[in-house]
């Protein structure tokens, strides 16, 4: 009697960079609760909205997760991207992808987003904000982001619901892909 054992490969999570100097490069990321990369189609739309080329812009990637938005920005010539991620496992993956891409302009910080905002004094032209869903993060974060925006800075926000103009924020552009609502926001003040 012969016994055959089938080994299953563990699922490798990966996302492809859409454009720029690292076009078609793959970044890998671990399985972690709530970790979901921004879909390719949404990233393509976002960077169409931002004008494709981010030369000279400094970016903040809050809840960096897979790093897809931050690495995409660097691939499109962003001057620097600060990636903030609370999960140690996801943060380790960000560091590995930073090394793999030789992304010297990426700063990876393992810390809570609110803690980062409380101590940060730098201003950013683009802030990517893709927090975990169903935890009320955007309500807490949006009031805190304004002091971190450069003069004509833009906030990209993903949520499980559509955002509306309010007294502080104007929704410049928005879209929906599956269960993801995505928005470009500009401060009214």
Buried (B, 14 or more C-beta within 10 A) or exposed (E): EEEEEEEEEEEEBEBBBBBBEBEEBEBEBBEBEEBBBBBBEBBBBBBEBBEBEBEEBBBBBBBBBBBBBBBBBBBBBBBBBBBBBBBEBBBBBBBBBBEBBEBEBBBBBBEEBEEBBEEBEEBBBBBBBBBBBEEEBBEEBBEBBBEBBBEEBBBBBBBEEEBEEEEEBEBEBBBEBEEBBBBBBBBEE
